[in-house]
């Protein structure tokens, strides 16, 4: 099963920059695909998760928080259709945050920050390490996204739902090469 890896705080505002294409080449044995520049990787042949994460950390030019989930978790979330079919206004973004460790608390959801009419982030639900909700396109939103770490007791890395849909397209399009009994590839 494929592994989806999320690097926290990569290529943001000139801080902790690197070229994902170089990392993908260095991890070619694992059949890695980069999704954008923010450090989202689809690892189609991860093998041992522990071995792959250790190799990934060695190849990165700096230390960073690494969060991951199995492809099956993301596929299950998509099937549950967490955002429904309701159209969003232009100032809202659907997101998924991935916890780098199992969550330590069971927060009462939904929850908004700050409370009241002027919220910047609304957490709608959680499935295992995946937290999902909606945030407003505003500079103050980043500060509120950091509160996910505190609420669930683990560092969280956030991506838009559109990024997750790109990951799902990569997973759906993947056709592994298999060896037939007669030695030919299919």
C-alpha positions as CSV (number, residue, x, y, z in Angstrom):
1,X,0.0,0.0,0.0
2,X,1.3,3.5,-0.9
3,X,2.4,5.9,1.8
4,X,1.6,9.6,1.7
5,X,4.2,11.8,3.4
6,X,3.8,15.5,4.4
7,X,6.7,17.6,5.4
8,X,5.9,20.5,7.7
9,X,7.0,24.1,7.0
10,X,8.8,23.4,3.7
11,X,9.4,26.0,1.0
12,X,7.3,28.7,2.8
13,X,8.5,32.3,2.7
14,X,12.1,31.3,1.7
15,X,12.5,29.2,4.9
16,X,13.7,25.6,4.7
17,X,13.8,25.5,0.9
18,X,14.7,22.6,-1.2
19,X,13.8,21.1,-4.6
20,X,11.3,18.3,-4.4
21,X,12.4,17.0,-7.8
22,X,15.9,16.4,-6.5
23,X,14.5,14.5,-3.5
24,X,12.3,12.4,-5.8
25,X,15.4,11.4,-7.9
26,X,17.3,10.5,-4.7
27,X,14.4,8.3,-3.5
28,X,13.7,6.7,-7.0
29,X,13.9,3.2,-5.6
30,X,10.7,3.9,-3.6
31,X,8.8,5.2,-6.7
32,X,8.1,8.7,-5.1
33,X,6.0,11.3,-6.8
34,X,6.0,14.9,-5.5
35,X,2.8,16.9,-5.3
36,X,3.6,20.6,-5.5
37,X,6.5,22.4,-3.7
38,X,5.2,22.2,-0.1
39,X,6.6,18.8,0.7
40,X,3.8,16.4,-0.2
41,X,5.0,13.0,-1.4
42,X,3.2,9.9,-2.7
43,X,5.5,6.9,-2.1
44,X,4.2,4.1,-4.2
45,X,6.7,1.4,-3.1
46,X,7.6,2.3,0.5
47,X,8.6,-1.1,1.7
48,X,9.3,-0.9,5.4
49,X,7.8,2.4,6.6
50,X,10.6,2.8,9.3
51,X,13.3,2.2,6.7
52,X,11.8,4.7,4.2
53,X,11.2,7.4,6.8
54,X,14.8,7.1,8.0
55,X,16.1,7.3,4.4
56,X,13.9,10.3,3.7
57,X,15.3,12.1,6.8
58,X,18.9,11.4,5.6
59,X,18.1,12.9,2.2
60,X,16.5,16.1,3.5
61,X,19.0,19.1,3.8
62,X,17.4,20.0,7.2
63,X,15.3,18.6,10.1
64,X,11.6,18.9,9.8
65,X,8.4,17.3,11.2
66,X,7.3,14.4,9.1
67,X,3.7,13.3,9.1
68,X,2.3,10.4,7.0
69,X,-0.7,8.3,6.4
70,X,-1.5,5.2,4.4
71,X,-3.2,5.7,1.1
72,X,-6.1,3.7,2.4
73,X,-6.8,6.3,5.1
74,X,-7.0,9.1,2.5
75,X,-9.2,7.0,0.2
76,X,-11.5,6.2,3.0
77,X,-11.8,9.9,3.9
78,X,-12.7,10.7,0.3
79,X,-15.4,8.0,0.2
80,X,-16.9,9.5,3.4
81,X,-17.2,12.8,1.5
82,X,-16.3,14.9,4.5
83,X,-17.1,18.3,2.9
84,X,-20.3,17.3,1.2
85,X,-21.4,18.9,-2.1
86,X,-22.1,22.4,-0.7
87,X,-20.2,25.0,-2.8
88,X,-17.8,27.2,-0.9
89,X,-17.4,31.0,-1.0
90,X,-14.2,32.3,-2.5
91,X,-12.7,33.2,0.9
92,X,-12.9,29.6,2.3
93,X,-10.5,26.7,1.8
94,X,-11.3,23.1,2.7
95,X,-8.3,21.5,4.4
96,X,-6.9,18.3,5.9
97,X,-4.3,18.3,8.7
98,X,-2.2,15.2,9.3
99,X,-0.9,14.5,12.8
100,X,2.7,13.4,13.0
101,X,1.8,11.1,16.0
102,X,-1.5,9.5,17.1
103,X,-3.8,12.1,18.7
104,X,-3.7,12.2,22.5
105,X,-7.1,13.9,23.0
106,X,-10.6,13.4,21.7
107,X,-11.7,17.0,21.2
108,X,-15.4,17.8,21.0
109,X,-16.1,18.6,17.4
110,X,-17.0,20.7,15.5
111,X,-14.9,23.6,16.9
112,X,-14.1,27.1,15.6
113,X,-11.3,29.5,16.3
114,X,-11.9,32.0,17.5
115,X,-15.4,31.2,18.6
116,X,-18.4,33.2,17.4
117,X,-19.2,34.8,14.0
118,X,-15.7,35.9,13.1
119,X,-14.0,32.5,13.0
120,X,-10.9,31.9,10.9
121,X,-10.8,28.1,11.2
122,X,-13.5,25.5,11.7
123,X,-12.6,21.9,12.5
124,X,-15.4,19.7,11.3
125,X,-14.1,16.2,12.1
126,X,-11.3,13.8,12.7
127,X,-10.5,10.2,11.4
128,X,-7.4,8.7,13.1
129,X,-4.5,11.1,12.3
130,X,-6.6,13.1,9.7
131,X,-8.3,16.3,10.9
132,X,-10.5,18.1,8.4
133,X,-12.3,21.4,8.2
134,X,-12.5,24.8,6.6
135,X,-10.4,28.0,7.0
136,X,-10.7,31.5,5.8
137,X,-8.1,33.0,3.4
138,X,-6.6,35.5,5.9
139,X,-3.2,36.2,7.4
140,X,-4.4,35.5,10.9
141,X,-5.5,31.9,9.9
142,X,-1.9,30.5,10.2
143,X,-1.9,31.3,13.9
144,X,-5.2,29.5,14.5
145,X,-4.0,26.4,12.4
146,X,-1.2,26.0,14.9
147,X,-3.8,25.4,17.6
148,X,-4.6,22.1,16.0
149,X,-1.3,20.8,17.6
150,X,-2.5,21.8,21.0
151,X,-6.0,20.5,20.6
152,X,-5.0,17.0,19.5
153,X,-1.6,16.8,21.3
154,X,0.6,16.2,18.3
155,X,2.2,18.4,15.5
156,X,-0.1,18.8,12.5
157,X,0.8,19.5,8.9
158,X,-2.0,21.1,6.8
159,X,-2.8,20.7,3.1
160,X,-5.8,21.9,1.1
161,X,-8.4,19.4,0.1
162,X,-7.5,20.2,-3.6
163,X,-3.9,18.9,-2.8
164,X,-5.4,15.8,-1.3
165,X,-7.5,15.3,-4.5
166,X,-4.3,15.6,-6.5
167,X,-2.8,12.8,-4.3
168,X,-5.8,10.7,-4.9
169,X,-5.6,11.1,-8.7
170,X,-2.0,10.0,-8.5
171,X,-3.0,6.9,-6.5
172,X,-5.9,6.1,-8.9
173,X,-3.7,6.5,-12.0
174,X,-1.0,4.2,-10.7
175,X,-0.6,0.9,-12.5
176,X,2.3,-1.1,-11.1
177,X,4.3,-3.2,-13.6
178,X,4.0,-6.8,-12.8
179,X,6.0,-9.8,-14.0
180,X,4.0,-12.6,-15.7
181,X,4.8,-16.3,-15.4
182,X,6.4,-16.3,-18.8
183,X,8.8,-13.5,-17.8
184,X,7.2,-10.7,-19.8
185,X,6.1,-7.4,-18.1
186,X,2.5,-6.2,-18.2
